[in-house]
Amino acid sequence: MLSITFNCVWIIGVVLMVFWPKKGLSNFIGENEIPLVFLPTFVATLLISSYVNLRCGRGEMYPEDILYKLKSKEITTFEEENDFFSYALVESLLHTMLLLLLLLPMLVVSASLSGISLQVFAKAISIVFTSSLLCRLFGFLMYACCGKWSWVGYLSIRLFFIFFMFVTVVFAPFVNPIVLINAFYTGEEILARSPMSTYAIYMMAVTVGILFLTLVNQAMARRNMHREKTT
């Protein structure tokens, strides 16, 4: 995880430097433009954080030698021995926040360079966090349902990532985090057939998804614990 976290930090750092404005903010204002740096930096953070958390949730973040030991000795993890509420959920929340906190300085710089307001910045951060947490919980669900080494679980989390990040652009752009971050950058509101704002619709939908996955994961963890005690 230290290696992966370091890679996340330097990748976002490279994105920030590549899109660093080549002229002053006053020149952009005079030309009625916005520096691009906010959009690619936040989108890259969203994709990387969500994908890393998806894999973490399914328990894929192990070195090869540890994976061999887990497979050969059938080692039981703490996630399998405890309720989801008391262990895995707390772990998911803390680890998702920690990874985002490490990237936060570069996100602040990108927002400042693009002249993004504090309110919009806070909304963009909340989108990255909730998307990452949703992916983390779905990854854990596939871990609980399909086991550690199932190809079904391996493919399912990647199909979910593609569906959530890209396919929803076609038929449900108001719940797509990338489209929403782009709307924050351009200052345009995405049209949705609802009196609520697009951000509110997104947050409501993702929050419901997080709560649903939390309850299902708790039920699956209880079922697996009961199964191990009876065998």
N, C-alpha and C positions, 0 to 999 in steps of 0.2 A: 504493500500500500504506500510506503514511503516513496518508492520509485515511481509509482503511478501518479501520486500527488505531485511530485517534482515535475513530471512530464506535463501535467495539467497546467502548472504554473508557468513553465517556460513556453508552452504552446500559446497560451493567452498573451504572454509577454511579447512573443514574436508577432502575433496578430495586431497587438497594440502598436508596435513599432512600424509594421508595414503600412498601416492606415493612418499613421501620425500625420496631422495636417501639414501641408507643405507651405502654408502661408498663415498669417495671423487671423484671429477670429474677426477682427474689424473688417478685413478684406472680404471674408465670407458674408458678413452682414451687409456690406455695401453691394455685393452681388446677389443678395437675397438667397443665399445658400446656407446649408448646414454642414459642418465637417462630418465626414462619413464614419469616423472612428467608433462612435457609440454603437451603431448597428452591427458591424461584423464582430466587435468584441463581445457584445452581449449574446449574439446568436451562437458564437463559438463556445462561450461559457455555458449556455443552455444545453447545447448538444453534448459537450464533453461531460458536464456534470450529470446530466440525465443518463447518459450511456454508462458512465462509471458506476452510478448508483444502481442502475438496472443489473449490472453484473455483480455488484457487491451483494445485492439482495438475494441473488440466486446462489451466492457462495462460490463464485468463480475466481475470486482474487486470492489464489494460493500459488506459491512457487511449485515447480514440477516435483521436487522431492517431497514436499508436504502433501501434494495431491496423491502421490504414490502411496504414502503411508496411510492416508485417509481411505483410499480404495482397498488396500490390502488388509488393513487391520479393522476396517469398519468402525472407525473412531466416531463417537457420538459428540456432537458439538453442543455448546451451551444453548444455542437457539432451539435445539431439539429437546433439551432437558427442562426448559422453563416456559411458562406462559408467554405468549407474544406480547401482552400488555406490559409485563414486568421486566422483560429483557430486550427482545428484538426490536420492539417499537421505540424504546428509549435509545437503544443503540443506533437505530435508523435516523432518528431526529438529530441526535448529537453529531453523528458522522456527516450527515448532509449539511448541517450548519457549519461544521468545521471546515469542510472542503470549500464552501462558499466564502467563509471568512478569509481564507488564505488568498482567494482571488479578488476579494473586495477592494483592496487598494488600486488595482489596475482598472476595475470597473468604475471606481470613483473618478480616476483620471480620464477615462474615456468619456464619461458623462460630462465632466467639466469642459473638456475640449470641444464637445459638440453643443455646449450651451444648454444642456438638459436640466430642467428644473428639479428641485428636490422631490417634489410630489411624483413626477414621472419616474424619477430614478427609483424611488421606493416601490412603485408599482412594478417596475421592470425586475427588481430584485425579488419581489414576492412571486412573480411568474417563474423565475428560474428556480426558486426554492420549492414551490409547490409541484412544478413539473418533475424536478429531481426526486422529491419524496414520493410522488405517485409512481414513478418508475421503480424506485427502490422497493415499494410495497408489492408491486406486481411481480418483480423478480423474486421476492420471498415467497409469494403465492405459488409460483412455478416450482420453487425449491420444495415447498411443502407438499404440493400435489404430485409432482413427477419424480421427486428424488434428486440426489446430487448429480448423477451421471447420465440422466436421460437426454437423448437427442431431441425429444419432444419439447422439454423445457428449454434446451439450448436454442432451438429455432423459435420457440414461442416468444421469448423475450425480445428477440431481434425483430420479429414481425410486428410486435407491439410497438417497438421504437419507431419503425418505419411508418406504421399506421398513425401513431399519435403525432409525430413530427412532420410528416409529409403528406400522407393521404388525406388527412382532415382539411388540408388546404382546399381541396376540390369541393367537398360537400358541407363542411362545417368550419369555415375560416374563423368564426367568432370563438371557437374553442381551440384554435391552433396557437401555441405560444410564439412561434416564429412570426406569424402574421401579426399578432398583437404587438410584439416588440417593434416590428416595422412600422405599425400604425403610430406608436409612441414617437418614433423617430421623425416620421413625416408630419405628425400632428393631425392625421386624418382619422376620423371615427369609422370603424367598420360597421356597415349597415346590418342590422339584425332585426327580425320581426318581433321586437319586444321594446317596451318603454324603458327597460333597464339599459345601462351602458354596457358596451361589449366587455369591458374589464370585469364588471360585476357578474355578467353571465359566465365568463370564463372561470372566475374564482368560485362561483357557486357550483359549477359543474365539476371542477377539479376537487373541491372540498368534499362534495358528495362521493366522488370516486375514492378519495383517500379514506373517508369514514367507512365506506363499504368494504374496501380491501382490508382495512384494519380489523373489522369484525370477522370477515371470512378467514383471515390469517389466524386470528385468535381461535376460531373454531377448529381450523385445521391443526394448529399446534396442540390443542387439547385432545383431538382425536388421535394424533400420532403418539402423544404421551401415554394415553390410555392403552393404545395398541401395544406399545413396548412393555408396559407393565403386565399385560395379560399374556405375553409370549415368553 
